[in-house]
Amino acid sequence: MGASDYQAYLDLLKELTGCLDRLGEVAVEKAQRVRQDDLLAMDEVLKQEQVLSLSLRGLDQRRTKLLTKLGLSGVPLTGLPGKYPAELQDQAKRTVEELRTSYKMYRSRADLARGMLELNLHQIDKLIIAAGAHPDDVGAGYEPPGMEPPKNMKTDFRA
């Protein structure tokens, strides 16, 4: 295990930071689409988010393999710089801090977008109740029953 393996892990953390930054931007865009009540644009944002989520999954798999190769599987992110060779410790510290900052920004942006979505859904429920129905009794809103939503309104989610 040479310095190139350690550098490869830092490069992976930088990729992860970039992906989190892009996810944060998507969360901001999602919040804007909620404010504008633009469902078609929201669909596009959700597709972008799904692609980025798949990228994160791939990065995490690579991260796990590299950590195992480096013998650092149980080391927390904050302890990583101390396990690095002396010549790479400063770079490792900066990279870890950038990743942590990026994650905090993403988390706050995602929480904001989630809160706005929940607020809008709550307002929709109130309108449904005011109209004399119960929110659980209302379907997706596509009439007649069984009718498919428009193609540009479909999103494929898989768990």
C-alpha positions in Angstrom: 0.0 0.0 0.0 1.7 3.1 -1.3 1.1 6.8 -1.2 -0.9 6.4 -4.4 -3.6 4.4 -2.6 -3.9 7.1 0.1 -4.0 9.7 -2.7 -6.7 7.7 -4.5 -8.8 7.8 -1.3 -8.4 11.6 -1.0 -9.4 11.9 -4.7 -12.5 9.8 -3.9 -13.4 12.0 -1.0 -13.1 15.1 -3.3 -15.5 13.4 -5.8 -17.9 12.7 -2.9 -17.6 16.4 -1.9 -18.5 17.5 -5.4 -21.5 15.1 -5.5 -22.8 16.5 -2.2 -22.3 20.0 -3.5 -24.4 19.2 -6.6 -27.1 17.5 -4.4 -27.2 20.7 -2.3 -27.8 22.7 -5.5 -30.5 20.3 -6.5 -32.1 20.7 -3.0 -32.1 24.5 -3.5 -33.7 24.1 -6.9 -36.3 21.7 -5.4 -37.2 24.4 -2.8 -37.6 26.9 -5.6 -39.9 24.6 -7.6 -42.0 24.0 -4.5 -42.4 27.8 -4.0 -43.4 28.1 -7.7 -45.8 25.1 -7.6 -44.1 23.9 -10.8 -44.7 20.1 -10.9 -43.1 19.5 -14.2 -39.9 21.2 -13.2 -40.1 19.4 -9.9 -40.2 16.1 -11.8 -37.0 17.0 -13.6 -35.3 18.0 -10.3 -36.3 14.7 -8.8 -34.8 12.9 -11.7 -31.5 14.8 -11.2 -31.6 13.9 -7.5 -32.1 10.3 -8.3 -29.1 10.2 -10.6 -26.9 11.9 -8.0 -28.2 9.4 -5.4 -27.1 6.5 -7.6 -23.7 8.2 -8.0 -23.4 8.5 -4.2 -24.1 4.8 -3.9 -21.3 4.0 -6.4 -18.9 6.3 -4.6 -19.7 4.7 -1.3 -18.9 1.2 -2.7 -15.6 2.5 -4.0 -14.9 4.1 -0.6 -15.6 0.9 1.3 -13.1 -1.0 -1.0 -10.4 1.6 -0.7 -10.8 1.8 3.1 -10.4 -2.0 3.3 -7.4 -1.9 1.1 -5.8 0.8 3.3 -6.7 -1.1 6.5 -8.8 1.9 7.7 -12.2 0.3 7.8 -13.0 1.2 11.4 -11.5 4.7 11.3 -14.0 7.6 11.6 -13.6 10.4 9.0 -12.3 12.8 11.6 -9.5 10.3 12.6 -8.5 9.7 9.0 -5.7 12.4 8.7 -3.9 10.9 11.7 -3.7 7.5 10.0 -2.2 9.0 6.8 1.5 9.2 6.0 3.1 12.5 7.3 3.5 14.0 3.8 -0.3 13.7 3.1 -1.7 14.5 6.5 -2.3 18.2 5.8 -4.0 17.4 2.5 -6.1 14.7 4.2 -7.1 17.2 6.9 -8.2 19.8 4.4 -10.1 17.2 2.3 -11.9 15.8 5.3 -12.9 19.3 6.4 -14.2 20.2 2.9 -16.3 17.0 2.9 -17.7 17.7 6.3 -18.6 21.3 5.4 -20.2 20.1 2.1 -22.2 17.6 4.0 -23.5 20.2 6.5 -24.5 22.5 3.6 -26.2 19.7 1.8 -28.1 18.6 5.0 -29.3 22.1 5.7 -30.5 22.7 2.1 -32.2 19.3 2.0 -33.9 19.9 5.3 -35.2 23.3 4.0 -36.6 21.7 0.8 -38.1 18.8 2.8 -39.8 21.3 5.2 -41.2 23.3 2.3 -42.6 20.1 0.7 -44.2 19.0 4.0 -45.7 22.4 4.5 -47.2 22.4 1.0 -48.6 18.9 1.5 -50.1 20.0 4.8 -51.8 22.9 3.0 -53.1 20.5 0.4 -54.5 18.3 3.1 -56.3 21.4 4.7 -57.8 22.3 1.3 -59.1 18.7 0.9 -60.6 18.7 4.3 -62.2 22.2 3.7 -63.7 20.7 0.5 -65.5 18.1 2.7 -63.2 15.1 1.9 -60.6 13.2 3.9 -57.1 13.3 2.6 -56.7 9.6 2.8 -59.8 9.0 0.7 -58.5 11.1 -2.2 -56.5 9.3 -4.9 -53.7 10.6 -7.0 -56.2 12.9 -8.8 -56.1 11.2 -12.2 -59.6 10.6 -13.4 -61.1 8.2 -14.4 -59.7 5.7 -11.9 -56.9 3.7 -13.4 -55.9 6.4 -15.8 -52.1 6.7 -16.1 -50.5 10.1 -15.3 -49.1 12.0 -18.3 -45.7 10.6 -19.4 -43.8 13.7 -18.4 -45.3 13.3 -14.9 -43.9 9.8 -14.3 -40.9 9.1 -12.2 -39.4 5.7 -11.6 -38.4 5.2 -8.0 -36.8 2.0 -6.9 -35.8 1.2 -3.4 
